[in-house]
Amino acid sequence: MALRFDFTSEAFFRDPGAGVALLRSSAPVVFTRFPIIGRVWVTTTYEAAAHVLKDSTAFTLRKEGGRWSGYRGGCQE
């Protein structure tokens, strides 16, 4: 189940630090919804982010079929 957290709320814009603190207190990785983007996994700690960025075997920017899912500057397919 996605964490119900509103990134577009006035409360978040007034005090984003409190929102980030809430996310961090939930877990090092949370499943939530971003405006326009939709449902996403978000790392909330440095350690979790570093693990995701360093472990290209478990975490990838490729879609099924091998195409890139996002921009990776200068990378050729």
C-alpha positions as CSV (number, residue, x, y, z in Angstrom):
1,M,0.0,0.0,0.0
2,A,1.3,3.4,-0.9
3,L,2.0,5.9,1.8
4,R,-0.7,8.6,1.7
5,F,1.4,11.7,1.5
6,D,0.4,14.9,-0.4
7,F,3.5,16.5,-2.0
8,T,1.2,19.3,-3.4
9,S,-0.4,20.3,-0.1
10,E,0.0,23.7,1.4
11,A,1.4,22.1,4.6
12,F,4.2,20.4,2.6
13,F,5.1,23.7,0.8
14,R,5.1,25.6,4.1
15,D,7.3,23.1,5.9
16,P,8.9,20.5,3.6
17,G,11.3,19.4,6.3
18,A,8.4,18.1,8.4
19,G,7.1,16.1,5.4
20,V,10.5,14.6,4.8
21,A,10.8,13.8,8.5
22,L,7.5,11.9,8.3
23,L,8.7,10.0,5.3
24,R,12.0,9.1,7.1
25,S,10.2,8.0,10.2
26,S,8.0,5.6,8.1
27,A,10.9,3.6,6.5
28,P,14.2,3.9,4.6
29,V,12.2,3.2,1.4
30,V,8.5,4.1,1.0
31,F,6.1,3.6,-1.9
32,T,4.1,6.8,-2.5
33,R,2.5,8.9,-5.2
34,F,4.1,11.9,-6.9
35,P,2.0,14.5,-8.7
36,I,2.0,13.9,-12.5
37,I,4.5,11.0,-12.2
38,G,2.3,8.6,-10.2
39,R,3.3,5.8,-7.9
40,V,7.0,5.6,-7.1
41,W,9.5,4.2,-4.6
42,V,11.3,6.9,-2.6
43,T,14.5,6.4,-0.6
44,T,14.4,8.5,2.6
45,T,17.9,8.0,3.9
46,Y,21.4,8.5,2.5
47,E,22.2,4.8,3.1
48,A,19.2,3.6,1.1
49,A,19.8,6.0,-1.7
50,A,23.5,5.0,-1.9
51,H,22.6,1.3,-2.0
52,V,20.1,1.8,-4.8
53,L,22.6,3.9,-6.8
54,K,25.4,1.4,-6.4
55,D,23.6,-1.9,-7.0
56,S,22.9,-1.9,-10.7
57,T,22.1,-5.6,-10.6
58,A,19.0,-5.2,-8.5
59,F,18.1,-1.7,-9.5
60,T,18.1,-0.5,-13.1
61,L,16.9,2.3,-15.3
62,R,15.9,-0.2,-18.0
63,K,12.4,-1.2,-18.9
64,E,11.4,-4.7,-20.0
65,G,12.9,-5.3,-23.4
66,G,16.1,-3.4,-22.5
67,R,15.2,0.2,-23.4
68,W,16.1,3.0,-21.1
69,S,13.2,4.2,-18.9
70,G,14.6,7.6,-18.3
71,Y,17.3,10.0,-19.6
72,R,20.8,9.0,-18.9
73,G,23.0,11.8,-20.4
74,G,25.3,10.6,-23.1
75,C,24.3,7.0,-22.9
76,Q,23.8,5.2,-26.2
77,E,21.4,2.2,-26.6
